[in-house]
Amino acid sequence: MTFSRRKKGMKNSPVFLSFIEEGVMNPQFEDYVGGRIEIYRKGPYADEEIRFFTKDQKRFETFRKSLDFEYVTELGLKILRRFIIKYFQDYSEIKT
């Protein structure tokens, strides 16, 4: 899967990604990894974030390593958002 990494000369504005893992303190979810992907378009502060929470740590780690501190296009971000929702937002076991 490709997320349209920005290349020199691209007309699309770059979007910078930074993965932030957060501690999952609930013992019920000790095998999970959770956090956010901060999205930077302009300036020193994140414009938005995408949340992740998954038990598939190995797959997520590979995914994170490929995109952390990388630039993508807006189209790449749209694809990334759908991918995260499909594979790395596992809230099915949370009981409210």
C-alpha positions as a Markdown table, in Angstrom:
| # | Residue | x | y | z |
|---|---|---|---|---|
| 1 | Met | 0.0 | 0.0 | 0.0 |
| 2 | Thr | 1.3 | 3.4 | -0.9 |
| 3 | Phe | 0.5 | 6.7 | 0.8 |
| 4 | Ser | 1.8 | 9.0 | -1.9 |
| 5 | Arg | 4.9 | 10.2 | -0.2 |
| 6 | Arg | 5.9 | 13.7 | -1.2 |
| 7 | Lys | 8.6 | 13.9 | -3.8 |
| 8 | Lys | 10.6 | 17.0 | -4.8 |
| 9 | Gly | 8.6 | 19.1 | -7.2 |
| 10 | Met | 5.1 | 17.8 | -6.2 |
| 11 | Lys | 2.4 | 20.5 | -6.4 |
| 12 | Asn | 0.4 | 19.1 | -3.5 |
| 13 | Ser | 1.2 | 20.7 | -0.1 |
| 14 | Pro | 3.2 | 18.4 | 2.2 |
| 15 | Val | 1.6 | 16.9 | 5.3 |
| 16 | Phe | 4.1 | 15.8 | 8.0 |
| 17 | Leu | 3.2 | 12.8 | 10.2 |
| 18 | Ser | 4.4 | 12.1 | 13.8 |
| 19 | Phe | 3.3 | 9.0 | 15.7 |
| 20 | Ile | 2.8 | 9.5 | 19.4 |
| 21 | Glu | 2.3 | 6.3 | 21.5 |
| 22 | Glu | 0.4 | 6.7 | 24.7 |
| 23 | Gly | 0.4 | 4.3 | 27.7 |
| 24 | Val | -2.6 | 2.0 | 27.9 |
| 25 | Met | -3.0 | 1.8 | 31.7 |
| 26 | Asn | -6.1 | -0.5 | 31.8 |
| 27 | Pro | -4.9 | -4.0 | 32.6 |
| 28 | Gln | -7.7 | -5.4 | 30.4 |
| 29 | Phe | -5.8 | -4.0 | 27.4 |
| 30 | Glu | -2.2 | -4.7 | 28.4 |
| 31 | Asp | -1.5 | -6.3 | 25.0 |
| 32 | Tyr | -2.7 | -3.2 | 23.1 |
| 33 | Val | -0.9 | -0.2 | 21.7 |
| 34 | Gly | -2.7 | 3.1 | 21.5 |
| 35 | Gly | -2.0 | 6.7 | 20.7 |
| 36 | Arg | -2.3 | 9.3 | 18.0 |
| 37 | Ile | -0.8 | 10.4 | 14.7 |
| 38 | Glu | -0.2 | 14.1 | 14.7 |
| 39 | Ile | -0.7 | 15.9 | 11.4 |
| 40 | Tyr | 1.2 | 19.0 | 10.6 |
| 41 | Arg | 0.4 | 21.2 | 7.6 |
| 42 | Lys | 1.8 | 24.6 | 8.6 |
| 43 | Gly | 3.4 | 25.9 | 11.8 |
| 44 | Pro | 4.9 | 24.2 | 14.8 |
| 45 | Tyr | 1.6 | 22.8 | 16.1 |
| 46 | Ala | -0.4 | 19.8 | 14.9 |
| 47 | Asp | -3.5 | 20.7 | 12.9 |
| 48 | Glu | -5.3 | 17.4 | 13.6 |
| 49 | Glu | -4.8 | 13.9 | 14.8 |
| 50 | Ile | -5.8 | 10.4 | 14.0 |
| 51 | Arg | -6.3 | 8.0 | 17.0 |
| 52 | Phe | -5.1 | 4.4 | 16.9 |
| 53 | Phe | -5.7 | 1.5 | 19.3 |
| 54 | Thr | -4.9 | -2.0 | 18.3 |
| 55 | Lys | -3.8 | -5.4 | 19.6 |
| 56 | Asp | -1.8 | -6.1 | 16.4 |
| 57 | Gln | 1.4 | -4.7 | 17.8 |
| 58 | Lys | 3.7 | -6.3 | 15.3 |
| 59 | Arg | 1.8 | -5.1 | 12.2 |
| 60 | Phe | 1.4 | -1.7 | 13.7 |
| 61 | Glu | 5.1 | -1.4 | 14.5 |
| 62 | Thr | 6.0 | -2.1 | 10.9 |
| 63 | Phe | 3.4 | 0.4 | 9.7 |
| 64 | Arg | 4.6 | 3.1 | 12.1 |
| 65 | Lys | 8.3 | 2.6 | 11.1 |
| 66 | Ser | 7.4 | 3.2 | 7.5 |
| 67 | Leu | 5.6 | 6.5 | 8.0 |
| 68 | Asp | 6.8 | 8.1 | 11.3 |
| 69 | Phe | 8.4 | 11.5 | 10.6 |
| 70 | Glu | 7.5 | 11.3 | 6.9 |
| 71 | Tyr | 5.7 | 13.7 | 4.5 |
| 72 | Val | 2.7 | 12.6 | 2.6 |
| 73 | Thr | 0.3 | 14.3 | 0.2 |
| 74 | Glu | -3.3 | 15.2 | 1.1 |
| 75 | Leu | -4.4 | 12.2 | -1.0 |
| 76 | Gly | -1.9 | 10.0 | 0.9 |
| 77 | Leu | -3.4 | 11.3 | 4.2 |
| 78 | Lys | -6.9 | 10.5 | 3.1 |
| 79 | Ile | -5.8 | 6.9 | 2.2 |
| 80 | Leu | -3.9 | 6.7 | 5.5 |
| 81 | Arg | -7.0 | 7.8 | 7.5 |
| 82 | Arg | -9.1 | 5.0 | 5.9 |
| 83 | Phe | -6.3 | 2.4 | 6.6 |
| 84 | Ile | -6.1 | 3.4 | 10.3 |
| 85 | Ile | -9.8 | 3.1 | 10.7 |
| 86 | Lys | -9.9 | -0.3 | 9.0 |
| 87 | Tyr | -6.9 | -1.9 | 10.7 |
| 88 | Phe | -5.8 | 0.0 | 13.8 |
| 89 | Gln | -9.0 | 1.3 | 15.5 |
| 90 | Asp | -10.1 | -1.8 | 17.4 |
| 91 | Tyr | -12.6 | -0.7 | 20.0 |
| 92 | Ser | -14.7 | -3.9 | 19.7 |
| 93 | Glu | -13.7 | -5.3 | 23.2 |
| 94 | Ile | -14.3 | -2.0 | 25.1 |
| 95 | Lys | -17.5 | -2.2 | 27.2 |
| 96 | Thr | -19.1 | 1.0 | 28.2 |
